[in-house]
Amino acid sequence: MASMGLSLSSPSHLLLGMVVLWLLSSPAFSADPDPLQDFCVADLNAAPISVNGFPCKPITNVTSDDFFFDGLIKEGNTTNTFGVNVTAGDVRSFPGLNTLGISMNRVDFAPGGVNPPHSHPRATETGVVIKGKLLVGFVTTGNVLFSKVVTTGQVFVIPRGLVHFQLNVGKGKALTITAFNSQLPGASVLPFALFASNPSIPDEVLTKGFQIDDDVVKSIRSKFGVQAIIY
């Protein structure tokens, strides 16, 4: 089993992250359908069929490694448009999460980096700041902004489906570990959803919706031709 020592925090901060994960593992917090068996390790190579999740790997093919994941140890590459990198620990990279209703991400920030406004349609998010200082905020459906600067060891929560962001306001790099009550929370990143969809949203919708000129729409589109973050 790979070491899960995460050389990125003190033991107390790692404990906070573990507590977050434990809380989200409780059925009371589960957003995905309840499992009907002990486990259902995802068979990511199964022929596509219509199920709410992934087919189960045959139990005879399940190994201990299916229940361990070391993908959050390595720092992500933040040399992109936003200066942020999201390393997802969801069912697509950690098949043992299938049907369990939880997942975790690692989010690395360069100085001044921003995780741009986005939402997770299938999950509430909670996170612990492992390093640095972040301005974290979300906007309600009544257009009210709730935000606060959070520092190392502090925890934040984002209600399911609400638009939110994180901005590195410290002097150096920043790091958070976030947890979700879904095996695949999904992410709708507003800059990409609005200006890099395929096919494109009609310019008239954007110019009238944002009360801006055509040349502004074209300028913004040119900056988001290639997605800079993978969720």
C-alpha positions in Angstrom: 0.0 0.0 0.0 1.4 3.4 -0.9 2.2 5.7 2.0 -0.6 8.1 2.8 1.6 10.3 5.0 1.0 13.4 2.8 4.1 15.4 3.4 2.0 18.6 3.2 0.8 19.2 6.7 1.2 18.7 10.4 -0.5 15.7 12.0 -3.2 17.9 13.3 -4.1 19.3 9.9 -4.1 15.8 8.4 -6.4 14.8 11.3 -8.8 17.5 10.3 -9.0 16.2 6.8 -9.7 12.7 8.1 -12.5 14.0 10.2 -14.0 15.8 7.2 -14.0 12.5 5.3 -15.4 10.6 8.2 -18.3 13.0 8.5 -19.1 12.8 4.9 -19.1 9.0 5.1 -22.1 9.0 7.4 -25.4 8.0 5.7 -27.0 11.2 7.1 -24.7 13.2 4.8 -24.8 10.9 1.8 -26.2 12.4 -1.4 -25.7 9.5 -3.8 -28.0 6.4 -3.6 -27.4 4.1 -0.6 -25.3 1.0 -1.5 -27.1 -2.3 -1.5 -23.9 -4.4 -0.8 -20.6 -4.0 1.1 -18.9 -2.5 -1.8 -19.1 -2.2 -5.6 -15.6 -1.4 -7.0 -16.2 0.4 -10.3 -15.3 -1.5 -13.5 -14.2 1.5 -15.5 -13.6 -0.7 -18.6 -17.1 -2.3 -18.7 -19.1 -1.9 -21.8 -21.3 1.3 -21.5 -24.7 0.5 -20.0 -27.2 2.9 -18.5 -26.7 2.8 -14.8 -26.6 5.5 -12.1 -22.9 5.0 -11.4 -20.5 2.4 -12.7 -21.0 -1.4 -13.0 -19.4 -3.5 -10.2 -16.2 -5.3 -10.8 -16.6 -9.1 -10.1 -15.8 -9.7 -6.4 -13.2 -12.3 -7.4 -11.3 -9.6 -9.2 -11.3 -7.1 -6.3 -8.0 -6.5 -4.4 -6.9 -4.5 -1.4 -5.5 -1.9 -3.8 -9.0 -1.0 -5.0 -9.6 0.6 -1.6 -6.5 2.8 -1.4 -5.5 5.9 -3.4 -2.3 7.9 -3.3 -3.2 10.4 -6.0 -3.5 13.4 -3.7 0.1 13.3 -2.5 1.7 15.0 -5.5 1.5 18.8 -5.9 -0.4 19.8 -9.1 0.9 21.9 -11.9 -0.5 25.5 -11.5 1.1 27.0 -14.6 -2.2 27.8 -16.3 -4.6 30.6 -16.9 -5.9 30.6 -13.3 -2.9 29.5 -11.4 -4.7 26.5 -9.9 -4.8 22.8 -10.3 -7.5 20.4 -9.2 -6.5 16.8 -8.6 -9.7 14.8 -8.4 -10.0 11.8 -6.1 -13.4 10.7 -7.4 -14.7 7.4 -8.7 -13.0 7.9 -12.0 -9.5 7.7 -10.4 -10.5 5.8 -7.2 -12.9 3.0 -8.3 -13.4 1.8 -4.7 -15.6 4.9 -4.1 -18.3 3.5 -6.4 -21.7 3.6 -4.6 -20.2 5.0 -1.4 -21.3 8.6 -1.8 -17.9 10.3 -1.1 -14.9 11.7 -2.9 -12.0 14.1 -2.2 -10.0 16.6 -4.3 -6.6 18.3 -3.8 -6.5 21.9 -5.0 -3.2 23.6 -5.4 -2.9 27.4 -5.8 0.0 29.5 -7.2 0.5 32.9 -5.5 -2.6 34.9 -6.6 -4.2 31.8 -8.1 -8.0 31.5 -8.3 -10.4 28.6 -8.5 -12.9 30.5 -10.7 -16.6 30.6 -10.0 -18.1 27.2 -10.4 -20.6 24.8 -8.9 -21.0 21.1 -8.0 -24.5 20.0 -9.1 -24.4 16.7 -7.2 -22.7 17.5 -3.9 -22.0 19.7 -0.9 -18.4 20.5 -0.5 -16.3 21.0 2.6 -12.6 21.6 2.7 -9.7 22.2 5.1 -6.9 24.6 4.2 -3.6 22.7 4.5 -1.3 25.6 3.6 -1.7 29.3 2.9 -4.5 31.8 3.0 -7.6 31.7 0.8 -10.6 34.0 0.3 -13.5 31.5 0.0 -17.0 32.6 -1.0 -20.3 31.4 -2.4 -23.4 33.1 -3.7 -26.9 32.1 -2.7 -29.9 31.8 -5.1 -30.9 35.2 -3.7 -27.7 36.7 -4.9 -26.2 37.1 -1.5 -22.4 36.6 -1.2 -21.0 34.9 1.9 -17.2 35.0 2.1 -14.3 34.8 4.5 -10.5 34.5 4.5 -9.6 31.1 5.8 -6.1 30.0 6.9 -4.2 26.8 7.7 -6.2 24.4 9.7 -9.6 26.1 9.1 -12.5 24.4 7.4 -15.1 25.8 5.0 -18.4 24.4 3.6 -20.1 25.2 0.3 -23.8 24.2 0.0 -24.7 21.9 -2.8 -25.1 23.5 -6.3 -24.2 27.1 -5.3 -21.7 29.1 -7.3 -18.5 29.5 -5.3 -14.8 30.4 -5.6 -11.4 30.3 -3.8 -8.7 33.0 -4.2 -5.2 32.7 -2.9 -4.7 35.9 -0.9 -1.5 34.8 0.8 2.1 35.6 -0.2 3.0 32.0 -1.2 1.4 28.9 -2.5 -1.8 27.5 -1.0 -3.3 24.0 -0.7 -6.7 22.7 0.3 -8.2 19.2 0.6 -11.9 19.2 -0.2 -14.4 16.5 0.4 -17.8 15.8 -1.3 -20.9 13.7 -0.4 -20.9 12.2 -3.9 -18.6 9.8 -5.7 -18.7 12.1 -8.7 -19.8 15.6 -7.7 -19.4 17.2 -11.2 -18.3 20.7 -11.8 -19.7 23.5 -13.9 -17.0 26.1 -14.3 -18.7 29.3 -15.3 -16.0 30.8 -17.6 -15.9 27.5 -19.6 -19.7 26.8 -19.5 -20.5 30.3 -20.8 -17.7 31.0 -23.2 -16.2 27.6 -24.2 -19.3 25.3 -24.6 -19.6 23.1 -27.6 -21.5 24.2 -29.6 -21.2 27.7 -28.5 -23.9 29.7 -26.7 -25.2 32.2 -29.3 -23.4 35.5 -29.0 -26.8 37.3 -28.7 -27.6 35.4 -25.6 -24.3 36.5 -23.9 -24.4 40.1 -25.2 -27.9 40.6 -23.9 -27.5 38.5 -20.8 -24.4 40.4 -19.6 -25.2 43.7 -21.4 -21.9 43.7 -23.2 -20.8 44.2 -26.8 -20.0 41.5 -29.4 -16.3 42.3 -29.3 -16.2 41.7 -25.5 -17.7 38.2 -26.0 -15.2 37.4 -28.8 -12.3 38.6 -26.6 -13.4 36.4 -23.7 -14.0 33.4 -25.9 -10.5 33.7 -27.2 -9.1 33.2 -23.7 -11.0 30.0 -23.0 -10.5 28.0 -26.1 -8.7 25.3 -24.2 -9.7 24.4 -20.6 -7.0 25.2 -18.1 -8.4 23.1 -15.3 -9.5 19.5 -15.2 -12.0 18.5 -12.6 
